[in-house]
Amino acid sequence: MTMSTTRRRLSVIAASAGAGVLLFAGSAAAHVTVQPGTADQGSYAKVAFRVPNERDDAGTTKLEVTLPADKPLTSVQTRAMPGWKAEVEKTKLTTPIDNHGKPLTEVVSKITWTADAGTRVNPGTFEDFEVSMGKLPTDTDKLVFKAVQTYDSGEVVRWIDLAGADGKEPQYPAPVLKLTPKAGASAPSAPAAAAATKPADGKASVAAVADDKSDDSTARTLGVVGIVVGVLGLGAGLFAVLRASRRPGSA
């Protein structure tokens, strides 16, 4: 085996291992999410449902987002997107809710974005589907939006799962918008709730920081595992090539 041949084989092994690591790490973090991930309780907010395309042989052509039925919102508006059509579904309320002094009997319960012919979220890209919504509730610390992503290959991915009691992130987690008390709002009386708020000096509490870090801990762990596997594979390939180059009779 010539030295040039050895170098070529080493290059191929290194490139393959690197690609595998990047692919593994990317798939671990590519979820449908809400951006930004937090908003003030009792406010109106503009958020975006960020949809990454996870397939290298298909494009995303449809997104369905279901709003939480137990926390109806009085106002939901979509932003026009070139190449996409947004449709809203409404649900009648059993008990009307107040909307600036007037009873509201139905609310938006689902939004569906469908791509026009020739439009899609291409491989290796993402798209933000923007929505203005409110008034956000004050009696919960999060809103869960179940999403369904459809590819032009016919594949359907349902981002609807919730974290278990152990806090472990599921394979297909539903997008979550965290709700925090407005600045200057009265502090909750419950000790547990008070522990999660920011102290007077403006520094985030240990509990809040730990909570923020826990969301992507699984993705980071999977990424690290992928890197380790890639490095081990690279080492094994290098060893095999070097061993072969040292055999009797090799040029």
C-alpha positions as CSV (number, residue, x, y, z in Angstrom):
1,M,0.0,0.0,0.0
2,T,1.5,3.3,-1.0
3,M,1.6,6.4,1.3
4,S,-0.8,8.3,-1.0
5,T,-3.3,5.4,-0.9
6,T,-3.0,5.4,2.9
7,R,-3.6,9.2,3.1
8,R,-6.7,8.9,0.8
9,R,-8.2,6.1,3.0
10,L,-7.6,8.2,6.2
11,S,-9.3,11.2,4.6
12,V,-12.3,9.1,3.6
13,I,-12.6,7.6,7.2
14,A,-12.3,11.0,8.8
15,A,-14.9,12.6,6.5
16,S,-17.4,9.7,7.1
17,A,-16.9,9.9,10.9
18,G,-17.4,13.7,10.9
19,A,-20.5,13.5,8.8
20,G,-22.0,10.9,11.1
21,V,-21.4,13.0,14.2
22,L,-23.0,16.1,12.6
23,L,-26.0,14.1,11.4
24,F,-26.5,12.5,14.8
25,A,-26.2,15.8,16.7
26,G,-28.4,17.6,14.3
27,S,-31.3,15.1,14.5
28,A,-31.1,15.2,18.3
29,A,-32.0,18.9,18.4
30,A,-34.3,19.3,15.4
31,H,-37.7,19.7,17.0
32,V,-40.7,21.9,16.2
33,T,-40.4,24.6,18.8
34,V,-42.0,27.9,19.9
35,Q,-39.7,30.9,19.5
36,P,-39.1,32.7,21.7
37,G,-39.7,30.0,24.3
38,T,-41.0,32.4,27.0
39,A,-43.7,35.1,27.3
40,D,-45.3,37.2,30.1
41,Q,-48.4,36.0,31.7
42,G,-51.5,38.1,31.0
43,S,-49.8,39.7,27.9
44,Y,-50.2,39.6,24.1
45,A,-47.3,38.0,22.4
46,K,-45.9,37.3,18.9
47,V,-44.4,33.9,18.7
48,A,-43.2,31.7,15.8
49,F,-43.5,28.0,15.4
50,R,-40.1,27.0,14.1
51,V,-40.2,24.0,11.8
52,P,-36.8,22.5,10.8
53,N,-36.7,20.0,7.9
54,E,-35.3,16.8,9.2
55,R,-35.3,14.8,6.0
56,D,-32.6,15.0,3.2
57,D,-35.0,13.5,0.6
58,A,-38.2,15.4,1.2
59,G,-39.6,18.8,2.0
60,T,-42.2,20.0,4.6
61,T,-45.4,21.2,2.9
62,K,-47.9,21.3,5.8
63,L,-48.0,22.3,9.5
64,E,-50.9,21.9,11.9
65,V,-50.8,23.4,15.3
66,T,-53.5,22.7,17.9
67,L,-54.0,25.4,20.6
68,P,-54.6,24.3,24.2
69,A,-58.4,23.8,24.8
70,D,-58.2,24.2,28.5
71,K,-56.6,27.7,28.1
72,P,-58.6,29.4,25.4
73,L,-57.1,32.6,23.9
74,T,-59.4,35.6,23.0
75,S,-57.1,36.7,20.1
76,V,-55.2,34.6,17.6
77,Q,-53.9,36.1,14.3
78,T,-51.6,34.6,11.7
79,R,-49.0,36.5,9.7
80,A,-49.2,36.3,5.9
81,M,-46.4,34.1,4.4
82,P,-45.6,34.1,0.7
83,G,-46.3,30.6,-0.7
84,W,-48.3,29.4,2.2
85,K,-52.0,29.5,3.1
86,A,-53.1,29.7,6.7
87,E,-56.5,28.4,7.8
88,V,-58.0,28.6,11.3
89,E,-60.5,26.4,13.0
90,K,-62.7,27.7,15.8
91,T,-64.4,25.9,18.6
92,K,-67.6,27.0,20.5
93,L,-67.1,27.4,24.2
94,T,-69.3,25.7,26.7
95,T,-68.9,28.8,29.0
96,P,-68.2,32.1,27.3
97,I,-65.1,34.1,28.4
98,D,-64.7,37.8,28.8
99,N,-63.2,39.7,25.9
100,H,-62.8,43.4,26.9
101,G,-66.2,43.4,28.6
102,K,-68.0,41.3,26.0
103,P,-68.7,37.6,26.1
104,L,-66.7,35.5,23.7
105,T,-68.5,32.3,22.6
106,E,-65.9,30.7,20.2
107,V,-62.1,30.7,20.0
108,V,-59.4,29.6,17.5
109,S,-58.5,26.0,18.3
110,K,-56.3,25.0,15.4
111,I,-54.2,26.6,12.7
112,T,-53.1,24.8,9.5
113,W,-50.5,26.1,7.1
114,T,-50.4,24.5,3.6
115,A,-47.8,25.2,1.0
116,D,-48.7,26.3,-2.5
117,A,-47.5,24.2,-5.4
118,G,-43.7,24.6,-5.7
119,T,-43.3,25.8,-2.1
120,R,-41.9,23.8,0.8
121,V,-39.4,23.8,3.6
122,N,-36.4,22.3,1.9
123,P,-33.8,19.9,3.4
124,G,-31.3,21.6,5.6
125,T,-33.5,24.6,6.2
126,F,-36.2,25.8,8.6
127,E,-39.3,28.1,8.5
128,D,-40.9,30.3,11.1
129,F,-44.8,30.4,11.2
130,E,-45.7,33.5,13.1
131,V,-48.7,34.0,15.3
132,S,-49.9,36.9,17.4
133,M,-51.9,35.6,20.4
134,G,-53.3,36.6,23.8
135,K,-54.4,37.3,26.3
136,L,-52.0,34.7,27.8
137,P,-53.3,33.1,31.0
138,T,-52.1,34.0,34.4
139,D,-52.9,30.8,36.2
140,T,-50.4,28.5,34.5
141,D,-46.6,28.5,33.8
142,K,-46.8,27.0,30.3
143,L,-48.9,26.5,27.2
144,V,-48.5,23.2,25.2
145,F,-49.2,23.3,21.4
146,K,-49.4,20.0,19.7
147,A,-48.0,20.1,16.1
148,V,-48.2,17.8,13.1
149,Q,-45.6,18.1,10.3
150,T,-46.2,16.7,6.9
151,Y,-43.6,16.0,4.2
152,D,-44.2,15.9,0.4
153,S,-43.1,12.2,0.6
154,G,-46.3,11.5,2.5
155,E,-44.5,11.1,5.9
156,V,-46.3,12.6,8.9
157,V,-44.5,13.4,12.1
158,R,-46.6,14.1,15.2
159,W,-44.9,16.5,17.7
160,I,-47.5,15.8,20.4
161,D,-45.8,14.0,23.3
162,L,-45.3,15.4,26.8
163,A,-42.4,14.9,29.2
164,G,-42.9,12.1,31.7
165,A,-43.0,12.4,35.4
166,D,-39.2,11.9,35.4
167,G,-38.8,15.0,33.2
168,K,-37.2,13.1,30.4
169,E,-37.8,14.6,27.0
170,P,-39.8,12.3,24.7
171,Q,-38.8,11.4,21.1
172,Y,-41.4,13.8,19.6
173,P,-42.0,16.6,22.1
174,A,-44.8,19.0,21.7
175,P,-43.8,22.7,21.4
176,V,-44.1,24.5,24.8
177,L,-44.3,28.2,25.6
178,K,-43.2,29.0,29.1
179,L,-45.1,31.7,30.9
180,T,-43.5,34.0,33.5
181,P,-45.0,36.6,35.8
182,K,-44.9,40.2,34.4
183,A,-42.3,42.5,35.9
184,G,-43.7,44.1,39.0
185,A,-46.5,41.5,39.3
186,S,-47.5,40.4,42.8
187,A,-45.4,37.4,44.0
188,P,-47.3,34.1,44.3
189,S,-48.1,33.1,47.9
190,A,-47.1,29.4,47.3
191,P,-43.5,28.7,48.4
192,A,-42.9,26.5,45.4
193,A,-44.0,29.3,43.0
194,A,-42.0,31.9,44.9
195,A,-38.9,29.8,44.5
196,A,-39.2,29.8,40.7
197,T,-39.4,33.6,40.4
198,K,-36.5,36.0,40.1
199,P,-35.1,37.6,43.3
200,A,-35.1,41.3,43.8
201,D,-31.5,41.7,42.6
202,G,-32.6,40.6,39.1
203,K,-30.5,37.4,39.1
204,A,-32.1,34.2,38.0
205,S,-32.7,31.8,40.8
206,V,-31.0,28.4,40.9
207,A,-34.3,26.7,40.3
208,A,-35.1,28.8,37.2
209,V,-31.6,28.2,35.7
210,A,-31.9,24.5,36.3
211,D,-35.3,24.4,34.7
212,D,-34.0,26.2,31.6
213,K,-31.1,23.9,31.3
214,S,-33.2,20.7,31.6
215,D,-35.1,21.4,28.3
216,D,-32.2,20.6,26.1
217,S,-30.2,18.2,28.3
218,T,-31.4,15.2,26.4
219,A,-30.4,16.6,23.1
220,R,-27.0,17.6,24.4
221,T,-26.5,14.1,25.9
222,L,-27.4,12.4,22.6
223,G,-25.1,14.8,20.8
224,V,-22.2,13.9,23.1
225,V,-22.9,10.2,22.6
226,G,-22.9,10.7,18.9
227,I,-19.5,12.5,19.0
228,V,-18.0,9.7,21.2
229,V,-19.3,7.0,18.7
230,G,-17.8,9.0,15.8
231,V,-14.5,9.4,17.5
232,L,-14.3,5.7,18.4
233,G,-15.2,4.8,14.8
234,L,-12.5,7.1,13.5
235,G,-9.9,5.6,15.8
236,A,-10.8,2.1,14.7
237,G,-10.6,3.1,11.0
238,L,-7.2,4.7,11.4
239,F,-5.8,1.7,13.3
240,A,-7.0,-0.7,10.6
241,V,-5.4,1.4,7.8
242,L,-2.1,1.9,9.6
243,R,-1.9,-1.8,10.4
244,A,-2.5,-2.8,6.8
245,S,0.1,-0.3,5.6
246,R,2.7,-2.0,7.8
247,R,2.1,-5.6,6.6
248,P,5.0,-7.4,4.9
249,G,4.9,-6.8,1.2
250,S,3.2,-3.4,1.5
251,A,4.8,-0.7,-0.8
